[in-house]
Amino acid sequence: MDSNSTVALVTGGSRGIGAAVALRLAEDGVDVAITYVSDAEAAAEVVGKVEALGRRAVAVRADAGDPDAAEEAVRRVVAEFGRLDVLVNNAGVGVLGPLAELAPADVDRVLAVNVRAVFLTTQAAAAHLDAGGRVITIGSCMTQRVPGPGGTLYAMSKSSLTGLTKALARELGGRGITANIVHPGPVDTDMNPADGPYAGPQAAMTALGRFAAPREVAAVVSFLAGPDASYVTGAEFAVDGGHAA
Ligand SMILES: NC(=O)c1ccc[n+]([C@@H]2O[C@H](COP(=O)([O-])OP(=O)(O)OC[C@H]3O[C@@H](n4cnc5c(N)ncnc54)[C@H](OP(=O)(O)O)[C@@H]3O)[C@@H](O)[C@H]2O)c1
């Protein structure tokens, strides 16, 4: 196996969008580490699929809610593969509900996973990225258009990632490292199933009138991780079926 091959870390890579990103990057010839928190079996399945594509893979249990987990996860990936080239900040939680019903514990949980962990993982990863390195963060279409009530906490958390991405582009650009953010619309995953109770109105809010498959988001992450995106940084990419149109 080529020890100089590109190595990516995909947080929350055991299911949904993260799993699709892990597999797409493996198809692109990238070795892939994923993190997960609860579903070891699903994580092992993704590792098996990446290996079946001829790439190296490892799954690291790392709770994004734990502030000490990020540095340890990055350390393990670098110990395993000897390098790190691409970070995909994907792990996230969606806590929706009326403003009056969101408790301080909800705020803490969402900000810990969706914001603090992204910051800390990026900070730890940036210490290992060389020129050509990539930081790709998964935001949300709700940073661009909030179509109804109940999204205060989630939209707040995801919107902060746009500011982080632009600041990262400035901070890391001098080292030849890019930072970009992808804003998915409704994507058919465990978090937001296309046959769930709120699926109809979400699909109707898009121009295409449907949910995305996770691989449709992964395709844009693949572009941003690859050589054709060498001059793209600090940018936002809506992969939302026209949700913001
Ligand atoms: N689905 C959508 O419609 C949609 C739209 C816009 C943006 N997004 C964003 O896209 C990202 C992925 O969403 P998804 O729909 O694929 O979610 P998902 O189906 O719920 O999968 C979440 C993934 O993140 C992992 N994860 C969750 N909490 C974690 C934690 N505390 N520490 C480490 N890993 C954790 C899960 O691991 P386990 O399997 O171990 O639980 C799983 O691999 C999220 O940031 C989400 O906000 C999703």
The ligand as an SDF file (V2000), in Angstrom:
LIG
                    3D

 48 52  0  0  0  0  0  0  0  0999 V2000
  -29.6360   15.1090    6.6920 N   0  0  0  0  0  0  0  0  0  0  0  0
  -29.8830   16.3590    6.3890 C   0  0  0  0  0  0  0  0  0  0  0  0
  -30.9650   16.7070    5.8780 O   0  0  0  0  0  0  0  0  0  0  0  0
  -28.8470   17.4150    6.6530 C   0  0  0  0  0  0  0  0  0  0  0  0
  -29.0560   18.6770    6.0730 C   0  0  0  0  0  0  0  0  0  0  0  0
  -28.1260   19.6870    6.2870 C   0  0  0  0  0  0  0  0  0  0  0  0
  -27.0000   19.4330    7.0510 C   0  0  0  0  0  0  0  0  0  0  0  0
  -26.8410   18.2000    7.6130 N   0  0  0  0  0  0  0  0  0  0  0  0
  -25.6330   18.0200    8.4270 C   0  0  0  0  0  0  0  0  0  0  0  0
  -24.8650   16.9700    7.8460 O   0  0  0  0  0  0  0  0  0  0  0  0
  -24.1250   16.2970    8.8530 C   0  0  0  0  0  0  0  0  0  0  0  0
  -24.4090   14.8040    8.7820 C   0  0  0  0  0  0  0  0  0  0  0  0
  -25.8000   14.6210    8.9610 O   0  0  0  0  0  0  0  0  0  0  0  0
  -26.5210   13.2280    8.6790 P   0  0  0  0  0  0  0  0  0  0  0  0
  -27.8880   13.5520    8.2420 O   0  0  0  0  0  0  0  0  0  0  0  0
  -25.6670   12.3510    7.8590 O   0  0  0  0  0  0  0  0  0  0  0  0
  -26.6300   12.6740   10.1860 O   0  0  0  0  0  0  0  0  0  0  0  0
  -26.8720   11.1890   10.7510 P   0  0  0  0  0  0  0  0  0  0  0  0
  -27.5020   10.3290    9.7400 O   0  0  0  0  0  0  0  0  0  0  0  0
  -27.5590   11.4130   12.0580 O   0  0  0  0  0  0  0  0  0  0  0  0
  -25.3880   10.6740   11.0220 O   0  0  0  0  0  0  0  0  0  0  0  0
  -24.6360   11.3670   11.9840 C   0  0  0  0  0  0  0  0  0  0  0  0
  -23.2270   10.8480   12.0010 C   0  0  0  0  0  0  0  0  0  0  0  0
  -22.5140   11.6490   12.9530 O   0  0  0  0  0  0  0  0  0  0  0  0
  -22.0810   10.8220   14.0170 C   0  0  0  0  0  0  0  0  0  0  0  0
  -22.2230   11.5210   15.2700 N   0  0  0  0  0  0  0  0  0  0  0  0
  -23.3430   12.0230   15.8330 C   0  0  0  0  0  0  0  0  0  0  0  0
  -23.0650   12.5810   17.0240 N   0  0  0  0  0  0  0  0  0  0  0  0
  -21.7270   12.4450   17.1890 C   0  0  0  0  0  0  0  0  0  0  0  0
  -20.8250   12.7790   18.2190 C   0  0  0  0  0  0  0  0  0  0  0  0
  -21.2450   13.3800   19.3340 N   0  0  0  0  0  0  0  0  0  0  0  0
  -19.5200   12.4630   18.0630 N   0  0  0  0  0  0  0  0  0  0  0  0
  -19.0780   11.8050   16.9550 C   0  0  0  0  0  0  0  0  0  0  0  0
  -19.8850   11.4450   15.9550 N   0  0  0  0  0  0  0  0  0  0  0  0
  -21.1930   11.7610   16.0760 C   0  0  0  0  0  0  0  0  0  0  0  0
  -22.9370    9.5650   13.9690 C   0  0  0  0  0  0  0  0  0  0  0  0
  -22.2140    8.5160   14.5880 O   0  0  0  0  0  0  0  0  0  0  0  0
  -22.9510    7.2200   15.2500 P   0  0  0  0  0  0  0  0  0  0  0  0
  -23.4010    6.3880   14.0870 O   0  0  0  0  0  0  0  0  0  0  0  0
  -21.9280    6.5500   16.0640 O   0  0  0  0  0  0  0  0  0  0  0  0
  -24.1060    7.7330   16.0380 O   0  0  0  0  0  0  0  0  0  0  0  0
  -23.1220    9.4140   12.4610 C   0  0  0  0  0  0  0  0  0  0  0  0
  -21.9910    8.8450   11.8570 O   0  0  0  0  0  0  0  0  0  0  0  0
  -24.5270   16.9520   10.1820 C   0  0  0  0  0  0  0  0  0  0  0  0
  -23.5970   17.9370   10.5260 O   0  0  0  0  0  0  0  0  0  0  0  0
  -25.8690   17.5770    9.8410 C   0  0  0  0  0  0  0  0  0  0  0  0
  -26.1680   18.6610   10.6990 O   0  0  0  0  0  0  0  0  0  0  0  0
  -27.7190   17.1880    7.4240 C   0  0  0  0  0  0  0  0  0  0  0  0
  1  2  1  0
  2  3  2  0
  2  4  1  0
  4  5  1  0
  4 48  2  0
  5  6  2  0
  6  7  1  0
  7  8  2  0
  8  9  1  0
  8 48  1  0
  9 10  1  0
  9 46  1  0
 10 11  1  0
 11 12  1  0
 11 44  1  0
 12 13  1  0
 13 14  1  0
 14 15  2  0
 14 16  1  0
 14 17  1  0
 17 18  1  0
 18 19  2  0
 18 20  1  0
 18 21  1  0
 21 22  1  0
 22 23  1  0
 23 24  1  0
 23 42  1  0
 24 25  1  0
 25 26  1  0
 25 36  1  0
 26 27  1  0
 26 35  1  0
 27 28  2  0
 28 29  1  0
 29 30  1  0
 29 35  2  0
 30 31  1  0
 30 32  2  0
 32 33  1  0
 33 34  2  0
 34 35  1  0
 36 37  1  0
 36 42  1  0
 37 38  1  0
 38 39  2  0
 38 40  1  0
 38 41  1  0
 42 43  1  0
 44 45  1  0
 44 46  1  0
 46 47  1  0
M  CHG  2   8   1  16  -1
M  END
$$$$
